[in-house]
Amino acid sequence: MDFFTYVATQLSQLTFYAQQHFLLVGIAVGIAALIALAAGTLLHTNRLTPDTWSKPVRMGGREGLLIASSAALTIPSLALFGMLQPILGLGATPSLVALTLYATYPILRNVVAGLSSVDDAVLESARGMGMGPVRRMLTIQLPLAWPVILSGIRVAVLIIIGIAVVAGAINGPGFGSSLLLGLQRLGSVNSFNQVLAATLGCLVVAAVYEIVFWLVQRFTTPRGIRV
């Protein structure tokens, strides 16, 4: 059958795969964002951490996390999924763990870059007004750094949408299982349609996330720093 007929007959299944793929990416990136935000703010050098922590220790911890997370990003996805399978089994759990590892670096990098980009003069003015480190972080640094942080989350989502397909090798949710099965059957009936539908499904998921990010940026970025 032609591609459009195939899509029409498999629409409910493709919609289910799209929902799974969307949620898998969203949950993994959400967990990675929480980890990156917590680590980035805790190890940032603008005195959020206790005075007993020296600046070299904070900076060393920050750079160490960046190196560790960037190293995790270089692990071949198929190898990582394969190594997690004996430990965590098949399905969503090892998929989430692997995708969270992959998503952490771009978000953490942008958290660090965003917080570091805040003008020291602004922080000194806030300190002179009696604001403590936590209040400065929540009311000044994070809002000013938010566009940069959101850009990192957006990049992480785009990366993870593609890597999530490999999770199909361990029966992960999403389009991965369908796409890999279609590749294995390539040359047989409807195999190309199956691969093409899964590929275009990933593009649709990416397009939906682009709309979501546009809305989030529009309604969460302070008016004074909107581009």
C-alpha positions in Angstrom: 0.0 0.0 0.0 1.1 3.6 -0.5 2.4 5.7 2.5 -0.7 7.7 3.1 -2.9 4.6 3.2 -0.4 3.0 5.6 -0.6 6.0 7.9 -4.4 6.0 7.8 -4.5 2.4 8.8 -1.9 2.7 11.5 -2.9 6.2 12.8 -4.0 5.0 16.3 -0.7 3.1 16.8 1.4 6.0 15.5 -0.4 8.4 17.8 0.3 6.1 20.7 4.0 6.0 19.8 4.0 9.8 19.5 2.6 10.2 23.0 5.1 7.7 24.4 8.0 9.5 22.6 6.9 12.9 23.8 6.5 11.8 27.4 9.8 9.9 27.4 11.7 12.9 26.2 9.9 15.3 28.4 10.4 13.3 31.6 14.1 12.6 30.9 14.8 16.3 30.1 12.8 17.4 33.1 14.8 15.2 35.4 18.1 16.4 33.8 17.0 20.0 34.1 16.3 19.6 37.8 19.7 18.0 38.3 21.5 20.7 36.3 19.7 23.6 37.9 20.4 22.3 41.4 24.1 21.6 40.7 24.6 24.8 38.7 23.1 27.0 41.4 24.8 25.2 44.3 28.2 25.3 42.7 28.0 28.8 41.2 30.6 31.1 42.5 28.4 34.0 43.6 28.2 33.1 47.3 25.1 30.9 47.3 27.2 28.1 48.9 28.4 28.3 52.5 31.4 30.6 53.3 33.4 27.6 54.4 33.5 26.5 50.8 36.4 28.1 49.1 36.0 29.6 45.6 38.4 27.0 44.1 36.4 24.2 45.5 33.1 25.5 44.1 34.7 26.2 40.7 36.5 22.8 40.7 33.2 21.0 41.5 31.4 22.9 38.7 34.1 22.1 36.2 34.2 18.5 37.4 30.5 18.1 36.8 30.8 19.6 33.4 33.6 17.3 32.4 31.7 14.2 33.8 28.5 15.1 32.1 30.2 15.9 28.8 32.0 12.5 29.0 28.6 10.8 29.5 27.4 12.5 26.3 30.2 10.9 24.3 29.2 7.3 25.2 27.7 5.6 22.1 24.0 5.4 22.8 23.6 1.8 21.7 26.5 0.8 24.1 24.9 2.7 27.0 21.5 1.1 26.5 23.2 -2.3 26.3 25.1 -1.8 29.5 22.1 -0.6 31.4 19.9 -3.5 30.3 21.4 -6.2 32.6 21.1 -3.8 35.5 17.7 -2.2 34.9 16.1 -4.6 32.6 14.0 -3.6 29.5 11.6 -0.8 28.9 11.1 2.7 30.2 13.5 2.6 33.2 16.8 2.1 31.5 15.6 4.4 28.7 15.0 7.2 31.1 18.3 6.8 32.9 20.3 6.8 29.7 18.4 9.8 28.2 18.7 11.8 31.4 22.5 11.3 31.3 22.6 12.5 27.7 20.4 15.5 28.5 22.3 16.8 31.5 25.4 18.3 29.8 23.8 20.8 27.4 21.5 22.0 30.2 24.2 22.2 32.9 26.5 24.1 30.4 23.8 26.7 29.8 23.0 27.0 33.5 26.6 27.8 34.2 26.9 30.2 31.2 23.6 31.9 32.1 24.4 32.5 35.7 27.9 33.7 34.9 26.6 36.2 32.4 24.8 38.2 35.0 26.6 41.5 35.5 28.5 41.7 38.8 27.4 45.3 39.2 23.7 44.2 39.3 24.6 41.6 42.0 26.5 44.2 44.0 23.6 46.6 43.9 21.3 43.9 45.1 23.7 43.0 47.9 23.9 46.7 48.9 20.0 46.7 49.1 20.3 43.9 51.7 19.4 40.9 49.6 20.9 37.6 50.7 22.4 35.1 48.4 19.3 32.9 48.0 17.1 35.9 47.3 19.6 37.3 44.7 19.7 33.9 43.0 15.9 33.6 42.9 14.9 37.1 42.0 17.8 38.4 39.9 20.3 35.7 38.6 17.9 33.0 37.6 15.4 35.3 35.8 18.2 37.1 33.9 19.8 33.7 33.1 16.5 32.0 32.2 16.7 32.6 28.4 20.1 31.0 28.2 19.0 28.1 30.4 15.8 27.6 28.4 18.0 27.5 25.2 20.0 24.7 26.8 16.8 22.7 27.7 15.6 23.2 24.1 18.9 21.9 22.7 18.7 18.9 25.0 15.2 18.1 23.9 16.2 18.1 20.2 19.2 15.8 21.0 17.1 13.4 23.0 14.3 13.1 20.5 16.8 11.4 18.1 18.7 9.4 20.8 15.3 8.1 22.2 14.9 6.1 19.0 17.8 3.9 20.0 15.9 3.0 23.2 13.8 0.7 20.9 16.7 -1.7 21.1 15.7 -2.4 24.7 12.0 -2.2 24.1 11.9 1.5 25.2 8.7 3.5 24.6 8.3 5.7 21.5 9.0 5.3 17.8 12.3 3.4 18.4 10.9 -0.1 18.3 8.8 0.5 15.2 11.7 2.2 13.4 14.2 -0.5 14.2 11.7 -3.3 13.3 11.1 -1.6 10.0 14.9 -1.4 9.3 15.2 -5.1 10.1 12.4 -5.9 7.7 13.6 -3.4 5.0 12.6 -4.8 1.6 9.5 -6.6 2.8 5.9 -5.4 2.6 5.4 -1.9 4.2 8.8 -1.9 5.8 9.8 1.4 4.2 6.4 2.9 5.1 7.0 1.8 8.7 10.5 3.5 8.8 9.3 6.6 7.1 6.2 7.0 9.4 8.4 6.6 12.5 10.9 9.1 11.2 8.3 11.7 10.4 6.7 11.0 13.8 9.9 12.1 15.4 9.8 15.3 13.4 6.2 15.9 14.5 7.3 15.4 18.1 10.1 17.9 17.6 7.7 20.4 16.0 5.3 20.1 19.0 8.2 20.8 21.4 9.3 23.8 19.3 5.8 25.2 19.8 5.9 24.5 23.5 9.2 26.2 23.9 8.1 29.2 22.0 5.1 29.6 24.3 7.2 29.0 27.4 9.8 31.6 26.3 7.0 34.0 25.5 5.3 33.8 28.9 8.2 33.2 31.2 11.0 35.5 30.0 11.0 38.9 31.8 9.7 41.6 29.4 12.8 43.7 29.8 15.1 41.1 28.4 13.0 39.6 25.6 14.6 39.6 22.2 
